[in-house]
């Protein structure tokens, strides 16, 4: 029989340090706090259940990310047929009305919202490498191994993703200015 106390201790020591990374990645995938928290929780539940399958603890960060990504893609397919309303956006007619304690926080919140909106418009094949590179601090080769794609593909997807992201952000800026 498996020693659950030993497994729990090992899991806490090896996997829990990546909690913040998984949450930030989940947030960038889905774009809201509630879904990100749910995805993070589900990711760690599955990881704990299957923790004995992790062969190399140095790959734990990638392993957790793959679990998160698979959950996200599964949910994306499940909810694609539904139309969701962002109640936070409905509650404020103007982005400048978002309550913040300082002007700097207000600007950061607006910019973060625009970045998330632009990220949400990206194809998943561009979004995932960008999240791994910028949020996860993965190298190109680590991304290639994690996603099981060639290094050149990683490089081109990050490059194209950045171009698409800049284009989306520029289009949003033009709409705001008009």
N, CA and C of each residue as an Amber inpcrd file, in Angstrom:
protein
   534
   0.8480000  -1.1870000   0.0000000   0.0000000   0.0000000   0.0000000
   0.8900000   1.2460000   0.0000000   0.4640000   2.2330000  -0.7360000
   1.2010000   3.4850000  -0.8800000   1.1340000   4.3010000   0.4040000
   2.2480000   4.8360000   0.8180000   2.3000000   5.6690000   2.0130000
   1.7800000   7.0610000   1.6570000   0.5200000   7.3520000   2.0360000
  -0.1040000   8.6190000   1.6370000   0.5420000   9.8230000   2.3080000
   1.0330000   9.6810000   3.5290000   1.6970000  10.7890000   4.2180000
   2.9770000  11.1590000   3.4700000   3.7390000  10.1520000   3.0680000
   4.9720000  10.3910000   2.3200000   4.6470000  11.0240000   0.9690000
   3.6190000  10.5320000   0.3000000   3.2020000  11.0890000  -0.9860000
   2.7640000  12.5350000  -0.8210000   1.9800000  12.8140000   0.2070000
   1.5110000  14.1750000   0.4430000   2.6840000  15.1050000   0.7250000
   3.6040000  14.6830000   1.5580000   4.7820000  15.5040000   1.8680000
   5.6030000  15.7790000   0.6090000   5.8260000  14.7390000  -0.1910000
   6.5870000  14.8970000  -1.4330000   5.8610000  15.8320000  -2.3910000
   4.5540000  15.6580000  -2.5150000   3.7550000  16.5050000  -3.4000000
   3.8550000  17.9670000  -2.9780000   3.7070000  18.2010000  -1.6900000
   3.7860000  19.5770000  -1.1800000   5.1570000  20.1850000  -1.4390000
   6.1840000  19.3960000  -1.3110000   7.5340000  19.8950000  -1.4910000
   7.8800000  20.1060000  -2.9770000   7.4080000  19.2210000  -3.8390000
   7.7940000  19.2540000  -5.2530000   6.8150000  20.0590000  -6.1080000
   5.5160000  19.8820000  -5.8990000   4.5200000  20.4870000  -6.7850000
   4.0030000  21.8450000  -6.3220000   3.7810000  22.0090000  -5.0340000
   3.1690000  23.2510000  -4.5530000   3.9590000  24.5280000  -4.8390000
   5.2770000  24.4620000  -4.9570000   5.9820000  25.6960000  -5.3250000
   5.5420000  26.2790000  -6.6780000   4.8840000  25.4790000  -7.5090000
   4.4340000  25.9340000  -8.8250000   2.9900000  26.4180000  -8.8280000
   2.3990000  26.5190000  -7.6610000   0.9970000  26.9490000  -7.5590000
   0.7780000  28.3140000  -8.2050000   1.6360000  29.2600000  -7.9280000
   1.4870000  30.6080000  -8.4800000   1.5990000  30.5860000 -10.0090000
   2.5730000  29.8420000 -10.5290000   2.7500000  29.7180000 -11.9780000
   1.5060000  29.1030000 -12.6260000   0.9740000  28.0610000 -12.0270000
  -0.2050000  27.3930000 -12.5970000  -1.4060000  28.3360000 -12.5540000
  -1.5780000  29.0560000 -11.4540000  -2.6970000  29.9990000 -11.3760000
  -2.5680000  31.0980000 -12.4380000  -1.3820000  31.6860000 -12.5600000
  -1.1810000  32.7480000 -13.5520000  -1.4180000  32.2260000 -14.9680000
  -0.9710000  31.0130000 -15.2260000  -1.1880000  30.4140000 -16.5450000
  -2.6750000  30.1660000 -16.7750000  -3.3460000  29.6470000 -15.7670000
  -4.7920000  29.4000000 -15.8780000  -5.5270000  30.7080000 -16.1280000
  -5.1190000  31.7610000 -15.4360000  -5.7590000  33.0600000 -15.6130000
  -5.5640000  33.5610000 -17.0420000  -4.3870000  33.3840000 -17.5720000
  -4.1190000  33.8320000 -18.9410000  -4.8650000  32.9780000 -19.9600000
  -5.0760000  31.7270000 -19.6540000  -5.8670000  30.8860000 -20.5570000
  -7.3330000  31.3290000 -20.5860000  -7.9390000  31.4580000 -19.4150000
  -9.3940000  31.6660000 -19.3760000  -9.8160000  33.1120000 -19.1610000
  -8.9580000  33.9310000 -18.5840000  -9.2390000  35.3520000 -18.5070000
 -10.0610000  35.8330000 -17.3310000 -10.3770000  34.9660000 -16.3900000
 -11.0740000  35.4640000 -15.2000000 -10.6580000  34.6600000 -13.9740000
 -10.7960000  35.3070000 -12.8410000 -10.2900000  34.7580000 -11.5790000
 -10.9960000  33.4690000 -11.1780000 -12.3070000  33.4480000 -11.2740000
 -13.0660000  32.2790000 -10.8210000 -12.6910000  31.0230000 -11.5960000
 -12.6830000  31.1230000 -12.9290000 -12.3180000  29.9630000 -13.7440000
 -10.8650000  29.5700000 -13.5320000  -9.9880000  30.5750000 -13.3510000
  -8.5740000  30.2840000 -13.1100000  -8.3950000  29.5250000 -11.7960000
  -9.1270000  29.9380000 -10.7720000  -9.0500000  29.2330000  -9.4850000
  -9.5570000  27.7980000  -9.6290000 -10.6680000  27.6340000 -10.3510000
 -11.2090000  26.2860000 -10.5680000 -10.2270000  25.3990000 -11.3320000
  -9.6440000  25.9490000 -12.4060000  -8.6710000  25.1790000 -13.1880000
  -7.4410000  24.8250000 -12.3570000  -6.9960000  25.7650000 -11.5590000
  -5.8300000  25.5160000 -10.7050000  -6.1280000  24.4040000  -9.7120000
  -7.2920000  24.4860000  -9.0920000  -7.6680000  23.4580000  -8.1240000
  -7.7770000  22.0870000  -8.7950000  -8.4360000  22.0320000  -9.9410000
  -8.5680000  20.7520000 -10.6530000  -7.1970000  20.2100000 -11.0590000
  -6.3240000  21.1060000 -11.4980000  -4.9760000  20.6880000 -11.9010000
  -4.2490000  20.0230000 -10.7420000  -4.3160000  20.6400000  -9.5740000
  -3.6010000  20.0790000  -8.4260000  -4.2860000  18.8310000  -7.8730000
  -5.5940000  18.7340000  -8.0190000  -6.2800000  17.5000000  -7.6140000
  -5.8130000  16.3320000  -8.4750000  -5.8020000  16.5470000  -9.7890000
  -5.3640000  15.4890000 -10.7050000  -3.8920000  15.1610000 -10.4710000
  -3.0840000  16.2180000 -10.2980000  -1.6480000  16.0010000 -10.0710000
  -1.4150000  15.1840000  -8.8010000  -2.1670000  15.4710000  -7.7540000
  -1.9940000  14.7110000  -6.5130000  -2.3860000  13.2450000  -6.7150000
  -3.5000000  13.0260000  -7.4130000  -3.9570000  11.6580000  -7.6700000
  -2.9410000  10.8650000  -8.4850000  -2.2810000  11.5320000  -9.4100000
  -1.3710000  10.8480000 -10.3270000   0.1070000  11.1370000 -10.0060000
   0.3610000  11.6480000  -8.8260000   1.7070000  12.0830000  -8.4760000
   2.7410000  10.9700000  -8.5880000   2.3490000   9.7530000  -8.3200000
   3.3000000   8.6360000  -8.3970000   3.7340000   8.3800000  -9.8460000
   3.0020000   8.9410000 -10.8200000   3.3660000   8.7670000 -12.2300000
   4.4580000   9.7370000 -12.6850000   4.7200000  10.7560000 -11.8760000
   5.7790000  11.7140000 -12.2110000   7.1260000  11.0300000 -11.9900000
   7.8410000  10.7890000 -13.0800000   9.0960000  10.0430000 -12.9880000
  10.2870000  10.9270000 -12.6230000  10.2560000  12.1720000 -13.0860000
  11.3910000  13.0720000 -12.8640000  10.8620000  14.3570000 -12.2380000
  11.1660000  14.5650000 -10.9770000  10.6180000  15.7350000 -10.2720000
  11.0960000  17.0510000 -10.8660000  12.1930000  17.0430000 -11.6340000
  12.6620000  18.2600000 -12.2990000  11.7150000  18.6960000 -13.4150000
  10.8500000  17.7820000 -13.8430000   9.8880000  18.0860000 -14.9030000
   8.4950000  18.3820000 -14.3560000   8.4030000  18.5870000 -13.0680000
   7.1090000  18.8010000 -12.4200000   6.3800000  20.0240000 -12.9710000
   7.1010000  21.1040000 -13.1940000   6.4880000  22.3330000 -13.7050000
   5.8250000  22.0790000 -15.0620000   6.5290000  21.4130000 -15.9550000
   5.9750000  21.0850000 -17.2750000   4.8040000  20.1270000 -17.1450000
   4.9480000  19.1470000 -16.2770000   3.9040000  18.1460000 -16.0640000
   2.6180000  18.8110000 -15.5710000   2.7400000  19.7060000 -14.6120000
   1.5680000  20.4330000 -14.1030000   0.9400000  21.2910000 -15.2000000
   1.7950000  21.9350000 -16.0010000   1.2670000  22.7820000 -17.0720000
   0.4890000  21.9590000 -18.0900000   0.9820000  20.7910000 -18.4240000
   0.2860000  19.9260000 -19.3850000  -1.0780000  19.5100000 -18.8270000
  -1.1340000  19.1930000 -17.5510000  -2.4160000  18.8530000 -16.9290000
  -3.3610000  20.0480000 -17.0440000  -2.8600000  21.2330000 -16.7010000
  -3.6650000  22.4520000 -16.7950000  -4.1580000  22.6790000 -18.2230000
  -3.2620000  22.5920000 -19.1730000  -3.6160000  22.8290000 -20.5830000
  -4.6700000  21.8320000 -21.0620000  -4.5000000  20.5730000 -20.7120000
  -5.4820000  19.5610000 -21.1170000  -6.8540000  19.8430000 -20.5090000
  -6.8770000  20.2440000 -19.2480000  -8.1490000  20.6100000 -18.6070000
  -8.7870000  21.8020000 -19.3060000  -7.9710000  22.8020000 -19.6060000
  -8.4740000  23.9990000 -20.2770000  -9.0550000  23.6480000 -21.6510000
  -8.3180000  22.8710000 -22.4350000  -8.7990000  22.5030000 -23.7710000
 -10.0770000  21.6730000 -23.6940000 -10.1470000  20.8140000 -22.6940000
 -11.3500000  19.9990000 -22.4940000 -12.5460000  20.9020000 -22.1750000
 -12.3340000  21.8630000 -21.2870000 -13.4150000  22.7880000 -20.9360000
 -13.7600000  23.7030000 -22.0960000 -12.7610000  24.1210000 -22.8510000
 -12.9900000  24.9930000 -23.9940000 -13.9200000  24.3120000 -24.9910000
 -13.6720000  23.0590000 -25.2570000 -14.5340000  22.3060000 -26.1650000
 -15.9340000  22.1350000 -25.6110000 -16.0290000  21.9440000 -24.3020000
 -17.3120000  21.7370000 -23.6460000 -18.1620000  23.0080000 -23.6570000
 -17.5170000  24.1620000 -23.4480000 -18.2590000  25.4150000 -23.3030000
 -18.3240000  26.2510000 -24.5760000 -17.6980000  25.7890000 -25.6220000
 -17.6610000  26.5560000 -26.8610000 -19.0660000  26.8540000 -27.3820000
 -20.0050000  25.9590000 -27.1050000 -21.3640000  26.1400000 -27.6140000
 -22.1730000  27.1460000 -26.7980000 -21.6540000  27.5720000 -25.6410000
 -22.3610000  28.5350000 -24.8040000 -21.8080000  29.9370000 -25.0010000
 -22.6470000  30.9320000 -24.7590000 -22.2060000  32.3180000 -24.8140000
 -22.1820000  32.8600000 -23.3940000 -21.0160000  33.3420000 -22.9630000
 -20.8830000  33.8420000 -21.6100000 -20.8480000  35.3660000 -21.6030000
 -21.3790000  35.9340000 -20.5630000 -21.3800000  37.3740000 -20.3830000
 -20.4200000  37.7000000 -19.2570000 -19.5310000  38.6480000 -19.4910000
 -18.5880000  39.0780000 -18.4680000 -19.2840000  40.1320000 -17.6100000
 -19.7580000  39.7280000 -16.4380000 -20.5230000  40.6250000 -15.5840000
 -19.6840000  41.7750000 -15.0470000 -18.3620000  41.5820000 -14.9140000
 -17.5120000  42.6830000 -14.4800000 -17.5380000  43.8140000 -15.4990000
 -17.5170000  43.4630000 -16.7900000 -17.5630000  44.4970000 -17.8210000
 -18.9290000  45.1600000 -17.8740000 -19.9830000  44.4040000 -17.6090000
 -21.3310000  44.9680000 -17.6300000 -21.5450000  45.9440000 -16.4820000
 -20.8830000  45.6970000 -15.3600000 -21.1130000  46.5390000 -14.1970000
 -20.4500000  47.9080000 -14.3130000 -19.5700000  48.0860000 -15.2860000
 -18.9260000  49.3740000 -15.5180000 -19.0880000  49.7410000 -16.9790000
 -19.7050000  50.8730000 -17.2360000 -19.9030000  51.3040000 -18.6160000
 -18.6140000  51.7950000 -19.2470000 -17.6900000  52.2480000 -18.4410000
 -16.4610000  52.8400000 -18.9380000 -15.3030000  52.2330000 -18.1500000
 -14.2360000  51.8840000 -18.8370000 -13.0780000  51.2970000 -18.1570000
 -12.5180000  52.2380000 -17.1060000 -12.6810000  53.5410000 -17.3090000
 -12.1510000  54.5090000 -16.3440000 -12.9380000  54.5100000 -15.0410000
 -14.0950000  53.8470000 -14.9980000 -14.9030000  53.8170000 -13.7850000
 -14.5330000  52.6680000 -12.8570000 -13.5640000  51.8430000 -13.2560000
 -13.1560000  50.7210000 -12.4300000 -12.5380000  51.2680000 -11.1430000
 -13.0870000  50.8960000  -9.9810000 -12.5620000  51.4650000  -8.7400000
 -11.1880000  50.9070000  -8.3960000 -10.2260000  51.7710000  -8.2190000
  -8.8720000  51.4060000  -7.8050000  -8.3930000  52.4540000  -6.8220000
  -7.4360000  52.0660000  -5.9950000  -6.9870000  52.9990000  -4.9680000
  -6.0460000  54.0760000  -5.5170000  -5.2990000  53.7740000  -6.5780000
  -4.4140000  54.7770000  -7.1560000  -4.5840000  54.7970000  -8.6650000
  -4.1290000  55.8840000  -9.2670000  -4.2090000  55.9990000 -10.7300000
  -3.3410000  54.9240000 -11.3900000  -2.1890000  54.6280000 -10.7760000
  -1.2970000  53.6000000 -11.3190000  -1.9880000  52.2310000 -11.3360000
  -2.6980000  51.8880000 -10.2650000  -3.4250000  50.6220000 -10.2140000
  -4.5230000  50.6000000 -11.2640000  -5.1810000  51.7360000 -11.4530000
  -6.2500000  51.8180000 -12.4410000  -5.6940000  51.5710000 -13.8520000
  -4.5740000  52.2070000 -14.1670000  -3.9520000  52.0240000 -15.4810000
  -3.5280000  50.5720000 -15.6600000  -2.9190000  49.9910000 -14.6220000
  -2.4790000  48.5890000 -14.6930000  -3.6700000  47.6620000 -14.9260000
  -4.7790000  47.9240000 -14.2360000  -5.9630000  47.0760000 -14.3760000
  -6.5360000  47.1600000 -15.7940000  -6.5910000  48.3640000 -16.3490000
  -7.0930000  48.5370000 -17.7110000  -6.1650000  47.8370000 -18.6980000
  -4.8370000  48.0360000 -18.5350000  -3.8760000  47.4140000 -19.4430000
  -3.9220000  45.8960000 -19.3330000  -4.0350000  45.3810000 -18.1100000
  -4.1020000  43.9400000 -17.9080000  -5.3630000  43.3770000 -18.5660000
  -6.4600000  44.0970000 -18.4370000  -7.7070000  43.6600000 -19.0690000
  -7.6000000  43.6290000 -20.5780000  -6.9480000  44.6450000 -21.1380000
  -6.7610000  44.6870000 -22.5850000  -5.8270000  43.5760000 -23.0500000
  -4.7740000  43.3260000 -22.2930000  -3.8600000  42.2420000 -22.6350000
  -4.6000000  40.9080000 -22.6130000  -5.4130000  40.6840000 -21.5700000
  -6.1510000  39.4380000 -21.4770000  -7.1370000  39.3000000 -22.6350000
  -7.8020000  40.3990000 -22.9660000  -8.7590000  40.3770000 -24.0880000
  -8.0490000  40.0320000 -25.3950000  -6.8720000  40.6190000 -25.5990000
  -6.0940000  40.3230000 -26.8000000  -5.6100000  38.8700000 -26.7870000
  -5.1500000  38.3850000 -25.6280000  -4.7270000  36.9820000 -25.5070000
  -5.8660000  36.0250000 -25.8220000  -7.0670000  36.3710000 -25.3730000
  -8.2300000  35.5110000 -25.6130000  -8.5440000  35.3730000 -27.0920000
  -8.1350000  36.3460000 -27.8980000  -8.4040000  36.3040000 -29.3330000
  -7.3710000  35.4830000 -30.0990000  -6.2560000  35.1620000 -29.4420000
  -5.2150000  34.3730000 -30.1010000  -5.6360000  32.9220000 -30.2360000
  -5.1430000  32.2880000 -31.2840000  -5.3290000  30.8420000 -31.4220000
  -4.5350000  30.1670000 -30.3050000  -5.0370000  29.0470000 -29.8440000
  -4.4070000  28.3310000 -28.7350000  -2.9700000  27.9670000 -29.0640000
  -2.6690000  27.6450000 -30.3220000  -1.3010000  27.2420000 -30.6750000
  -0.2930000  28.3690000 -30.4890000  -0.7430000  29.6230000 -30.4690000
   0.1340000  30.7620000 -30.1950000   0.0840000  31.1550000 -28.7120000
  -1.0890000  31.0270000 -28.1400000  -1.3060000  31.4400000 -26.7510000
  -0.4650000  30.5990000 -25.7700000  -0.4750000  29.2890000 -25.9450000
   0.2280000  28.3950000 -25.0290000   1.7370000  28.6580000 -24.9780000
   2.4210000  28.7300000 -26.1220000   3.8600000  29.0200000 -26.0360000
   4.1570000  30.3930000 -25.4160000   3.3180000  31.3950000 -25.6870000
   3.5250000  32.7090000 -25.0860000   3.3950000  32.6480000 -23.5680000
   2.3910000  31.9250000 -23.0840000   2.1950000  31.7790000 -21.6390000
   3.3950000  31.0600000 -21.0130000   3.8300000  29.9860000 -21.6440000
   4.9760000  29.2520000 -21.1070000   6.2420000  30.1090000 -21.1000000
   6.4470000  30.8770000 -22.1610000   7.6640000  31.6850000 -22.2810000
   7.6490000  32.8650000 -21.3180000   6.5520000  33.6310000 -21.2970000
   6.5280000  34.8650000 -20.5170000   6.0900000  34.6870000 -19.0680000
   5.2060000  33.7660000 -18.8090000   4.7440000  33.5580000 -17.4330000
   5.5310000  32.4420000 -16.7600000   5.7910000  31.3780000 -17.5080000
   6.4840000  30.2320000 -16.9330000   7.9910000  30.3160000 -16.9840000
   8.5260000  31.3130000 -17.6940000   9.9740000  31.4400000 -17.8620000
  10.6080000  30.1680000 -18.4300000   9.8570000  29.4910000 -19.3060000
  10.3840000  28.3050000 -19.9780000  11.3090000  28.7620000 -21.1020000
  12.3460000  27.9990000 -21.3700000  13.1960000  28.2600000 -22.5320000
  12.4930000  27.6890000 -23.7610000  12.9770000  28.0540000 -24.9420000
  12.3940000  27.5180000 -26.1710000  12.4600000  25.9880000 -26.1800000
  13.5920000  25.4380000 -25.7530000  13.7320000  23.9780000 -25.7770000
  12.8100000  23.3110000 -24.7500000  12.6060000  23.9550000 -23.5960000
  11.6720000  23.3960000 -22.6100000  10.2360000  23.4160000 -23.1480000
   9.8890000  24.4770000 -23.8570000   8.5480000  24.5600000 -24.4570000
   8.3960000  23.4700000 -25.5060000   9.4140000  23.2810000 -26.3300000
   9.3710000  22.2470000 -27.3650000   9.1590000  20.8640000 -26.7430000
   9.8960000  20.5780000 -25.6700000   9.7430000  19.2820000 -25.0010000
   8.3630000  19.1470000 -24.3560000   7.8940000  20.2190000 -23.7150000
   6.6060000  20.1830000 -23.0270000   5.4510000  19.9750000 -24.0050000
   5.4920000  20.7020000 -25.1210000   4.3990000  20.6290000 -26.0920000
   4.6260000  19.5530000 -27.1530000   5.8150000  18.9430000 -27.1200000
   6.1750000  17.8920000 -28.0720000   6.0720000  18.3840000 -29.5140000
   6.7050000  19.5490000 -29.7420000   6.7840000  20.1230000 -31.0810000
   8.2320000  20.5410000 -31.3270000   8.6280000  20.6900000 -32.5970000
  10.0120000  21.0710000 -32.8930000  10.3590000  22.4680000 -32.3750000
  11.6410000  22.6600000 -32.0890000  12.1380000  23.9290000 -31.5790000
  11.8110000  25.0810000 -32.5350000  11.9820000  24.8730000 -33.8230000
  11.6810000  25.9050000 -34.8120000  10.2110000  26.3080000 -34.7920000
   9.3430000  25.3510000 -34.5410000   7.9080000  25.6310000 -34.4490000
   7.6190000  26.5030000 -33.2390000   8.2820000  26.2080000 -32.1260000
   8.1270000  27.0280000 -30.9200000   8.5330000  28.4620000 -31.2180000
   9.6820000  28.6250000 -31.8340000  10.1930000  29.9590000 -32.1300000
   9.2300000  30.7260000 -33.0450000   8.7300000  30.0610000 -34.0750000
   7.8290000  30.7560000 -34.9990000   6.4790000  31.0520000 -34.3450000
   5.9940000  30.1560000 -33.5020000   4.7110000  30.3990000 -32.8340000
   4.8140000  31.5550000 -31.8370000   5.9220000  31.6430000 -31.1370000
   6.1040000  32.7690000 -30.2200000   6.2020000  34.0670000 -31.0140000
   6.9550000  34.0340000 -32.0860000   7.0910000  35.2240000 -32.9190000
   5.7430000  35.6440000 -33.5130000   5.0300000  34.7020000 -34.0980000
   3.7180000  35.0110000 -34.6830000   2.7150000  35.4050000 -33.6100000
   2.8030000  34.7710000 -32.4640000   1.9100000  35.1160000 -31.3580000
   2.1250000  36.5460000 -30.8970000   3.3950000  36.9480000 -30.7850000
   3.7020000  38.3250000 -30.3800000   3.1940000  39.3230000 -31.4160000
   3.3610000  38.9970000 -32.6950000   2.8780000  39.8820000 -33.7620000
   1.3580000  40.0060000 -33.6890000   0.6740000  38.8800000 -33.5260000
  -0.7940000  38.8970000 -33.4230000  -1.2590000  39.6630000 -32.1910000
  -0.5510000  39.4790000 -31.0950000  -0.8940000  40.1640000 -29.8490000
  -0.7200000  41.6780000 -30.0060000   0.3880000  42.0920000 -30.6080000
   0.6110000  43.5260000 -30.8490000  -0.4750000  44.0940000 -31.7510000
  -0.8350000  43.3430000 -32.7800000  -1.8750000  43.7980000 -33.7120000
  -3.2030000  43.9790000 -32.9820000  -3.5720000  43.0130000 -32.1630000
  -4.8230000  43.0950000 -31.3910000  -4.8030000  44.2860000 -30.4440000
  -3.6820000  44.4740000 -29.7540000  -3.5760000  45.5940000 -28.8190000
  -3.6260000  46.9350000 -29.5440000  -2.9930000  47.0060000 -30.7110000
  -3.0610000  48.2430000 -31.5010000  -4.4950000  48.5280000 -31.9600000
  -5.2130000  47.4940000 -32.3850000  -6.6040000  47.6720000 -32.8120000
  -7.4680000  48.1310000 -31.6380000  -7.1890000  47.6070000 -30.4680000
  -7.9510000  48.0350000 -29.2740000  -7.6680000  49.4910000 -28.9490000
  -6.4060000  49.9060000 -29.0930000  -6.0290000  51.2810000 -28.8170000
  -6.7280000  52.2340000 -29.7860000  -6.7890000  51.8370000 -31.0590000
  -7.4660000  52.6680000 -32.0570000  -8.9370000  52.8030000 -31.7170000
  -9.5870000  51.7260000 -31.2930000 -11.0160000  51.7670000 -30.9180000
 -11.2320000  52.6660000 -29.7130000 -10.3200000  52.6170000 -28.7480000
 -10.4560000  53.4400000 -27.5370000 -10.2900000  54.9220000 -27.8800000
  -9.3290000  55.2160000 -28.7630000  -9.0550000  56.5960000 -29.1310000
 -10.1910000  57.2310000 -29.9230000 -10.9420000  56.4390000 -30.6600000
 -12.0270000  56.9840000 -31.4890000 -13.2650000  57.2390000 -30.7330000
